[in-house]
Amino acid sequence: MKWSELRKMVEEKGWYLQRHGSKHDVYRHPDKNYHIEIERHNSKEVATGLLYRIKKQAGL
């Protein structure tokens, strides 16, 4: 899965872009007390372990 596809999935679940970091975008959800960070390498593939961790944090 590419970073751009992951970003679309996260945004469809209600996460919104809070701010741009230096290398990552920080997303927040209105119902959660934490944030997730998504890299800005849209065309690159996400590493498998990292993909599962972000999906678990985002509730996908």
BELFEN-V490054 format. One record per pair of residues at least 6 apart in sequence whose C-alpha atoms are under 6 Angstrom apart, sorted by the first residue. I is the first residue (numbers start at 1). GAP is how many residues later the second one is. D is the distance in Angstrom with one decimal. If there is no record, write none. Layout:
BEGIN
i-><I	I>
gap-><GAP	GAP>
d-><D	D>
END
This chain:
BEGIN
i-><1	1	2	2	2	2	3	4	15	15	15	16	16	17	18	18	19	24	24	24	24	25	25	26	26	27	27	28>
gap-><44	45	41	42	43	44	39	38	12	13	14	11	12	10	8	9	7	13	14	15	16	12	13	10	11	8	9	7>
d-><5.5	6.0	5.9	5.5	4.3	5.7	4.7	4.6	6.0	5.4	4.6	5.3	5.6	4.5	5.6	5.3	5.5	5.8	5.3	4.3	5.9	5.6	5.2	5.9	4.7	5.6	5.3	4.8>
END
